[in-house]
């Protein structure tokens, strides 16, 4: 059995030229060119970027194409540069500018040099109000940083004030104990207050042991979170917490050499921002039992546990300056009406508040079902839609879309156009036949990838494709694991990322990040919103149930920082479906606006090719795959 690529003029998506590169890929390559100081290449990519987003190029002031120009807190500008995030993406610029536009519209300040936090503080003094931003962009376009950067800039002064209070508290009791220096060091170290943190590398998070939570004199001032981030899954919550941890001076590197390396611009000694920021996570039942008992500056939780935190007073809605629903379409579906009502009460606010609704599949259908979205989260006159191409004030009126505003009904699901999509139709219904097709494809992809890729690992050997394989259910993924492991032995190292299977799923994510595994087996619900470093290929062994599911499966590749489908060798999505499902796949393609290539799967007997010294290894693997992957009754 072999796989033959069969492309037709009407189905082939030609991504082998710069004109068809996706926006994510262009911005990735632009960052790389600037880091290498290859300014000729950077200029070429800048021109491509202008062609891809002409509205953005026309309307955004050049001064706003940097974090500093956007009004980001100075310490955060330096931190982003140290983390190699010095150049904001177009969606990050537009999300930041949405907030700037709302604050400037209230005549707080027309001076572009004024920081975002100062604008929000002055606005709060004048008139407390709800403000909202919908961040709608393709998967992997940098949406997490599009709300984290303005969130931290908004809270910058408050976080510094909390640092001073905490240090003062330790100094006040310093005469009674001999460990003042250690206590202050702990207090000024960033911390993720979560059991999940123990599953991944980096620092041990001992700052969570700070004693200030027991000091009633300061507890009322600094215990309640200033910001709340609601995510649909534990895995996405930890990923968000780790990024936030790095932004506030933390380090997730594995060894002390990496952590304290004086040549590393991101090491803890060069960090100039607020210290001791406490990130409180409640992402599973064990953490929910304890709640946010210690001081928390920024809380991260899932809809499942949000109600408990509100009922027990761990989160005071009146103290929240920023609320974020990441993957908002799913997050709002999962959140109880009572919890939404508690977060957004009818009574007036004491402080201005920013609400972010973020996602690649946020639509009017997912937002318009709750009146509170229109009245409190995204009030007309104080809310914007930010995309990769523009930022415009929201209008809830029908047929009111103009060049100056955006109608909520025009929100659509967004898939990066630079991906390569393939469809392979097999006749047999068995999962085992799909596994056999998959193994043939993976081996072919391994040969093709190593022949065309210029990348090498630390040992100097050619890098292999990095793959996620999606199964329709956890049971099928679990049953397929030993068969695939045996069949791909020597070619790939496998890992399992499933909600209820295996030990320490977050450790699996880290192993994949550090190239200790090259293939992950997953289900749709286990990966939404996750960013896998260096991922090149996605395979699905079933027909996705709807366009939203396909968007999030395909969206694991073609992300900012990954190899693209034009400038690189990744960004490929292959769906292995059964005969009779072709029309459903075609409808997916039409709805999301992508073209695809048909991969024709052909059976050949070994006798037709003949056995010789050049193909003996392939024949051996052919026979082994047949015995390992197919059921006895299927072997022909």
Protein Blocks (a to p, Z undefined) as FASTA:
>chain_A
ZZdddddfklpccfkbfklpcfklmmmmmmmmmmnopaklmmmmmmmmmmmmmmlmmmpc
fklmpfklnopafklmmmmmmnopabccfklmmmmmmmmmmmmmnomaacfkbcfklmmm
mmmmmogcdddddddddehilpmmmmmmmmmmmmmmmmmmmmmmmmmmmmmmmmmpcklm
mmmmmmmpccdddfklmmpgcjehlmmmpcklmmmklmmmmmpcfbdcddfbfklmmmmm
mmmmmmnopafbfbfklmmomklmkbmklpcbdehiacdddfbfklmmnopmbccfbdcd
dfklmmmmmmnopacfklpmbdcdehkllmmmmpcfklmmmmmcfbdcfbdcddddddfk
bcfklmmmpmklmmmmmgghiaccddfkbccdddfbghiacfkbccfklpccdddfkbcc
dddddfbfbfklmmmmmmmmmmmmmmmmmmmpcbdcfkopacddddddddfbfklmmmmm
mmmmmmmgojaccddddfkgcjhkllmmmmmmnopafbdcddfklmgoiacehiabdcdf
bdcfbfklmmmmmmmgoiahiacfklmmghiacddddehilmmmmmmmmmnopacddddd
ddddfklnopafklmmmmmmmmmmmmmmpcfklpZZ
